[in-house]
């Protein structure tokens, strides 16, 4: 189902992406770690991965990467969502996509994702968007599949070298998902 701005409820219309600034690094880091490694919310992965998902240094580096953009949504001075887009050849990479647990399950994630896809297509001139997910996160993969994402290749070993957490289970893997425009 395709949505456009006219289809958006007044609740969701509050969630407009704004380009992140260097002063947002700590808030972004805290939100990403809360969404993925916190103790609540459906996006958490604490049952399979321990440690922080990111650091302020990693976020600061992503903010200044050429061809990349970080977007944030603040409501009443509280960061409630963020997403990262980086142009890579003819596609855009999506990363650090996070919605505060208090706002999960209300359509916010899908709305933010649609905005990011529009930016990728019309501003970054990408012909598809791509991301990696932990293969063992069936509910997260299903979320993306409901939004038109498909598996793009096989599974790879969890990237320990990226220092994005320590697996708690053996044989943890990642895989790429992508959506064509």
C-alpha positions as CSV (number, residue, x, y, z in Angstrom):
1,X,0.0,0.0,0.0
2,X,1.5,3.3,-1.0
3,X,1.1,6.3,1.4
4,X,1.5,9.9,0.7
5,X,1.5,12.9,2.9
6,X,-2.3,13.3,2.5
7,X,-2.7,9.8,4.0
8,X,-0.8,10.6,7.2
9,X,-2.6,10.9,10.5
10,X,-2.1,14.0,12.6
11,X,-0.2,11.9,15.0
12,X,2.3,10.7,12.4
13,X,2.6,14.2,10.8
14,X,4.6,15.2,13.9
15,X,7.5,12.9,12.8
16,X,9.3,14.9,10.2
17,X,12.9,14.1,9.4
18,X,15.5,16.9,10.0
19,X,19.1,16.7,9.2
20,X,21.2,15.9,12.3
21,X,23.8,18.3,13.6
22,X,27.1,17.5,15.4
23,X,25.4,18.4,18.7
24,X,23.0,15.5,18.2
25,X,25.7,12.8,18.5
26,X,25.1,11.9,22.1
27,X,21.3,11.8,21.7
28,X,21.6,9.6,18.6
29,X,24.0,7.2,20.3
30,X,21.7,6.9,23.3
31,X,18.7,6.3,21.2
32,X,20.3,3.6,19.0
33,X,21.6,1.8,22.1
34,X,18.2,2.0,23.8
35,X,16.3,0.8,20.7
36,X,18.7,-2.2,20.1
37,X,20.2,-3.0,23.4
38,X,17.7,-1.6,25.9
39,X,15.4,-3.5,28.1
40,X,12.1,-2.8,26.2
41,X,10.7,-2.4,22.8
42,X,10.3,-4.9,20.0
43,X,13.5,-3.9,18.2
44,X,15.8,-4.9,21.0
45,X,18.3,-7.7,20.4
46,X,19.7,-8.1,24.0
47,X,18.7,-11.8,23.9
48,X,21.3,-12.5,21.2
49,X,23.8,-9.6,21.3
50,X,25.4,-7.8,24.3
51,X,27.2,-4.5,24.6
52,X,26.5,-1.2,23.0
53,X,25.3,-1.0,19.4
54,X,27.3,2.2,18.8
55,X,29.4,5.0,20.3
56,X,29.4,8.8,20.0
57,X,32.6,8.5,18.0
58,X,31.0,6.3,15.4
59,X,28.0,8.6,15.2
60,X,30.2,11.6,14.8
61,X,32.2,9.9,12.0
62,X,28.9,9.0,10.2
63,X,27.7,12.6,10.4
64,X,30.7,13.9,8.5
65,X,31.0,11.1,5.9
66,X,30.9,12.5,2.4
67,X,27.7,11.5,0.6
68,X,25.9,10.5,3.9
69,X,23.2,12.1,5.9
70,X,21.9,11.5,9.4
71,X,18.3,12.4,10.1
72,X,16.5,12.9,13.4
73,X,13.0,13.5,14.8
74,X,12.7,15.4,18.0
75,X,9.4,15.9,19.9
76,X,9.4,18.3,22.8
77,X,13.2,18.2,23.0
78,X,13.3,14.4,23.1
79,X,14.9,12.4,20.3
80,X,12.3,9.9,19.2
81,X,13.7,8.6,15.9
82,X,16.8,8.6,13.7
83,X,18.0,7.1,10.5
84,X,21.2,7.3,8.5
85,X,21.5,7.3,4.7
86,X,24.7,7.0,2.7
87,X,25.0,7.1,-1.1
88,X,27.0,4.0,-2.3
89,X,27.3,3.8,-6.1
90,X,23.7,3.6,-7.4
91,X,22.0,2.7,-4.1
92,X,21.6,4.2,-0.7
93,X,22.6,2.4,2.5
94,X,20.2,2.7,5.5
95,X,21.7,2.3,9.0
96,X,21.2,3.3,12.6
97,X,17.4,3.2,12.1
98,X,15.9,3.6,15.5
99,X,12.6,4.5,17.1
100,X,12.3,5.2,20.8
101,X,10.5,2.2,22.5
102,X,7.8,4.6,23.7
103,X,6.8,5.2,20.1
104,X,7.2,1.7,18.6
105,X,4.2,-0.2,17.4
106,X,2.4,3.0,16.4
107,X,3.3,3.3,12.7
108,X,6.2,5.7,13.4
109,X,8.9,3.4,12.0
110,X,7.1,2.8,8.7
111,X,6.5,6.5,8.3
112,X,10.1,7.4,9.0
113,X,11.3,4.7,6.6
114,X,9.1,6.0,3.8
115,X,10.5,9.5,4.3
116,X,14.1,8.2,4.2
117,X,13.3,6.2,1.0
118,X,11.9,9.3,-0.6
119,X,15.1,11.2,0.2
120,X,17.2,8.3,-1.1
121,X,15.3,8.3,-4.4
122,X,14.8,12.0,-5.0
123,X,17.8,13.6,-3.4
124,X,20.5,11.0,-3.4
125,X,19.2,9.7,-6.8
126,X,19.5,6.1,-5.6
127,X,17.7,3.3,-7.6
128,X,17.4,1.1,-4.5
129,X,18.0,1.2,-0.7
130,X,20.0,-1.5,1.1
131,X,20.6,-2.4,4.7
132,X,21.9,-5.3,6.8
133,X,20.0,-7.0,9.5
134,X,20.8,-9.8,11.9
135,X,19.5,-12.9,10.3
136,X,18.1,-14.3,13.5
137,X,15.8,-11.3,13.9
138,X,12.8,-12.8,12.0
139,X,10.4,-10.2,13.3
140,X,12.6,-7.3,12.1
141,X,13.1,-8.9,8.7
142,X,9.3,-9.4,8.4
143,X,8.8,-5.7,9.2
144,X,11.0,-4.7,6.3
145,X,9.5,-7.4,4.0
146,X,6.0,-5.9,4.6
147,X,7.4,-2.6,3.3
148,X,8.8,-4.1,0.1
149,X,12.3,-5.2,1.1
150,X,13.7,-8.5,-0.2
151,X,16.7,-10.7,0.7
152,X,19.7,-9.6,-1.4
153,X,22.2,-12.5,-1.2
154,X,23.1,-15.0,1.4
155,X,24.1,-14.7,5.0
156,X,27.5,-13.6,6.3
157,X,29.2,-14.0,9.7
158,X,28.3,-11.4,12.3
159,X,30.8,-8.5,11.7
160,X,32.8,-8.6,15.0
161,X,35.3,-6.2,13.4
162,X,32.7,-3.4,13.4
163,X,32.5,-3.6,17.2
164,X,28.7,-3.3,17.2
165,X,28.2,-5.8,20.1
166,X,29.2,-9.2,21.2
167,X,27.1,-12.2,20.1
168,X,25.5,-14.2,22.9
169,X,24.6,-17.0,20.6
170,X,26.8,-19.1,18.3
171,X,26.6,-18.8,14.5
172,X,25.1,-15.3,14.6
173,X,24.8,-14.0,11.0
174,X,23.8,-10.9,9.0
175,X,22.1,-10.5,5.7
176,X,21.3,-7.7,3.3
177,X,17.8,-6.6,2.5
178,X,17.0,-4.2,-0.4
179,X,14.2,-2.4,-2.0
180,X,14.2,-1.3,-5.6
181,X,12.7,2.0,-6.7
